[in-house]
Amino acid sequence: MLARTAPRPPPALLTQLLSKYESTTPRPLNLSQLLSFGRPVSPDSLLASASYSLYELPRRQATRVRFLESLPFIVGTNPYVFDTAKAFRESFYSLATHPPVRTLEENDAFVQILSDIVQRHANDIPTMAKGFQESARYMPPEEINAFLDGAIRNRISVRLIAEQHIALTHALRYPPPDGQAVGVVDTKCSPKKMIEMCGSFVTDLCYATLGNAPRIVLDGFPDATFAFVVFPSLFLGLTWSITAVEQHDPRGEGLPLPDIVITLSPPSAVPQSVSGAHYFSIRIRDQGGGVRPKDMDRIFSYAFTTAKDGVSKDRQRREQEEDDDQESILGVVADRSLRTGMGTIAGLGYGLPMSKLYAKQVCQP
């Protein structure tokens, strides 16, 4: 289903609303906040969730609009960046002018608007990456990194708040049979099941793309569970490990590759940190050669990737000589991140920094 066209905001009113909402800092978002409206979900808690969403989302959208407007003129007028900014203005206006939600019928209409916004912004990151690819010469890499950090952090929070409210609305009407899910939060998430599901897909993808794949072995506490919002960090980690093992191993074609070992450690098995917080640890070990020491300072940069497939040898040589990956990696992000099915599995470029941002923003104690 295509998202409905958002209303075009009047310039004067839009400026007034942006000034109003950007002056208030959004509240921190964590797992406890996401769970608070769904234990248990009821008409009252759902309306409280709608009120929270209407308070938080316009403020987060206003911040993103202002950041887009602060870009250098030649970057902001790039068609991809311009279209992204336009979509953010329209989404902000829809939320900032929405009346309070006081009944379940009004909430149904509000949820439809949230669903349209989620769909409208589904491809924001690859779209902006394409824009920065074309405009990279006009901004230093550290400024692009800072901008993308903010964009992804904002995207995570907005999607979590919106999708949590959408899921809670659905749960009130169709309660989950096992009572395990609280909106988008799985209160008894099984890392073992996640790894088996992700591992099966990534292994098939690796066989189709690279012709071979290592075996995935679980150890530690495979029956442990914890509350979690499922996110592709684990999928990305397995992708990196499998690809590295396949490309690094010197054995002949068709021979078994070294196993990838994943250790699961629940909080009871992990010593308390200095702050007293507990963490569920998922450790992925492989024999893929590791990260080269000279690359350690760049691994969290959007201007860095180890993927070379799909790039001509001449272009690789020129990029290595110039030591300037900025334009090439943003191109990889834009061209590959929308591919699905059995396409290329390496080279997204922003997987590691995005996973780090997610862990900091959502996986808080």
N, C-alpha and C positions, 0 to 999 in steps of 0.2 A: 504494500500500500504506500502510495506516495504521500509525503507530508504536505499538508495544506499550505497555501501561500500565506505568509505572515503579513500583518498589516504594516504599511509603510509609515513610520513615525514622523509627525511634523517636526521639522528641525528645531524650532524654538522650544517646544515641549520636551523634546528629547534631551536637549542641553540642560534644561531645568531639572529633569528627572535624574540625569547622570550626576549633576552636582549634588543632588539630595542624597543619592544612594552611595556615592563614592566616599562621602564624608564619614560613613559608619563602617568600621572594620568588621568583616565577617568573623563569626565565632569559630574557634578550632573545631575540626571534625575528627571524630575517632569512632572506634567500633562500638563503644558504650552508647554513644549518641544514636547511632543507627539502630541499635537494639531497643532503645528506650520506648519507642512508640509501638512496639510489637509484642510486648510481654505483659498481658496478652493483647492482641489486636482487638479493638472494639470500636464502635462508632465514635465514642469520645476521643480515644487515642488516635484514630484516623484523622479526625478533624484537627487535633493538636499537631499531627504530622503535616497536614496541609498548611497550617499557620506557620509552622517552622520553615517549610519549604518556601512559602511566599516571603518570609523574612530574609532568608539566607540567599536564595538564588539570584534575586535582582542585584544584591550587593556584589556577589561574585562575578556576575555578568558585567556589571558596571566597571569593575576593576579591569576586566579583560578588554572592554571597549576602549578605555583610556590608554591602556598599554599599546593597543593597535594604532590608536590615533597619534601616539608619541613616536612612532617609527619615522625614520627619515622619509622625506616626501617621495623620493624616487622609489623607495621600497614600498611605502603605503599605497602607491598608485599601481603597483604590479597587479595584474588582473586577479591572480590567485589570492593575494593578500587582501586586495580590495573587496573581493567577493566574501571572504571570510569575515572581514570587519562588518560588512553590510548585514550578514546573517546574524552576527552577535548583536548588532543594534536592534534588529527586528525582534530577536528573542528577548532581549532586555526589555524592550518596550511592551511586549506581550505580558511579561511578568510584573513589571513595575506598575502597569495600569490595571492589573487584574483586581477585582474587588475581593474582599475577604470571603473565605469559604465557610459557610455556616451550616450547610446541610449536606447529606450524602449525595443528593441530586446535583448540587453545585460542585461537589468534589468530583463526580463523574466527568463533568465538563472540564474541570481543571486538569484532571489526569489525561484527557485527550490532548490538551495543550502541551503538557509535559512530554507526552509521547511524541508529538510532532517536533518538539525542540530537540529531544534526544536523537531522533532520526535525522533532523536537519544538520546536526553537528557531528554525525557519525564519522565523517572523513576529514575533520578539521586538520589533524596533524599532517597527514600526507599532502593535503592541499597546500598548507602553509610551507611545508618542506619544498614543494615545487616552486612556490613563490620565492623562497630564500635561495633556492638553487639559481634562479635567474637573476637574483639581486645580491648575491653573496659579496660581490666586489665593493658594494657600497656600505657594508657593515663589517666591523672586525669580528673574528670568530668568537671572542669572549662575550660580545654583546648578543650575538645570535644564540649562544649557549644560555645566557641569562634569560633571553626572551622565551626560548623553547621550554626552559625549566618552569617559568611562570605559566606558560600556556598549558603544559601537561598537568601541572599541579592543579590549575583551575579546572581543567577538563575532568580530572579524577573526582574532585569534590562535587562538581555540578552533576555529573552522571550518577554518582553514588546517592546523592540526596534525591535526585529526580527518580531514579530507578527504584530506590527503596520505597518511596511513597507510592509509585505505581504498583510495586509488588505487594505492599501492604493492602492497597485497595482491592487487589485481586484476592488476597488471602482472606479478607473479611467476607467476600462473596463465596469463595471456594476454599475453605480451610484445608491446609495440607494434611493428608491422612496420618502422617507420622508425627506432626507437630514439630519437626526438626528444623525447618526453615523459618526464620523470622525476617520476612521480606527477602532481600538479596543475601542475607547473612545465613550461612549454614552453621548452626550451633554445634553440630557434631560432624564437622567435615573430616573425612578420612583421607589423610595424605596417601595411604596405600592405594585407594581407589583412584585418586587424582593421578598418581604416578602411572598406574596401569592404563588409565584412559589416555593420558598424554603420551606415554611411552609407546603405546600401540600405534597411535597416529603418526608420531614423529619417526618411528622405526619404518613404517610403510613409506613415509615421505622420503626418508633417507635412501631406502632401497630404490625407489623410483628415480630419485635425483642423482645419487652417487653410486648406486649399484651394490652397496653393502651396508651393514649396520652392526654395531656391537650389541651384546646382550645387556639388559638392565637387571641388576641384582639389588634386592632390598635387604637391609639388615637393621639392627637396633630394635625399635618398638613398633612393628608394623600395624598393630591393632589400636594404637593411640589415636584419639580424635581431639579436635579443638575448634573453637568458633572462628570462622574465616569468611571473607568475601572472595570467592574464586576469581583469580586474575591470572593472565597468561605468563606470570613470572616463571612458574615451574615449567611451562611449555617452552619458554625461551631458554631456560637453563639446560633442559634436556637437548634442545636443538643445538646449542653451542657445543655441548659435550660430545654428542654423537658426531657432529660434523668435524670437530677437531680430531677425534679418535680416527675417523675414517681417512682424513687427509694426512694425518701425521704418521700413522702406522706404516712401517716399511715392508710389511709382509706382502706376499704376492696376492694377486687378485683371486677372490673366492675363498681365501683362508679365513678362519675365525678371527675376529678382532678382540682386543682386550676388553673385559667387562667394564661397564660403568657401575659403580657401587654407590647406592644412595642410603645414607644412614638417617633414621628418624629418631629424634630425641625429644620427648615431651618435657615440660617444665620440671617434673620430678626427677628427671635424669640429668638436668643441666644445673650447674652451680649457680646460686644467686649472684647477680651482678652487684656492683658497689651500691647502686641505687635501690636494690631490693626487688627489682622487676624480674618477672619470669618470662621466658621465651620458649616457643616451640622451634626446634632447630631442624632444618632439612639440609643435609650436607651432600653435595654431589661431587664424587671423585672420579676422575678419568685419567687416561694416559694419552692425552691429546697434546702434550708438549708445553702446556701452560702459556702464560703471557710473557712475551719478551720483556726483559727489564727496561729497555728503552721506550716501551709502550705504556708502562705502568702509570705514568702521569697523564695519559691521554684517554684511558679506557672509559671514563665517564663523560667524554666530550662527544657532542653530536657530529663533530668533524672527524671522527675516527671509526674505521671499520677494518676488520681483517679479511673481509670477503673480497675475492678477486674475480670470481666467475662472472661472465657477462661483460667484462671490460676488456678491451683489446690490449694485446701485449704492448703495443706502441704507447697506448694511453697510460698503462701501468708504469712503463719506463719513465714517461714524462712526469707523471705524478710523483714517482719516487725521487726523481732528480730535483724536482721543485719543492718536495716535502710540503705540498699544499693539497690536503684532502678535502678542503671545505666544500668546493663546488661538487666534487665527485660523490661524496657521501650523501649530500642532500638530494642529488639526482637519483641515487640508489634508493633512498627512502621513498621518494615520490613515485618512482617507476615500479617498485616492487611491493610496496606495502598494501596495495589494493588487489594483488593477485591472490587467488584462492585455489583450493584443490591440491593437485600434486605439482605445484610450481616450485620455484627456487626457495630454499629454506634458510639461506644465509644472506646477510647484507642489509638487514633493516636499519642498522646503525644506531637507533635510539632505544633499543631494547634494554640495555644495561642501565643507562641513566634513568629511563622511565621506571624500571623496577626499583631502583634506589629511591626515587621520589615516592613511589607507591608505598614502600616499606616505611618511610618516614611519616607519611601523611595518614595512612590507614592502620597499619599494623602497630599501633601504639599501645602500651600497656594501659 
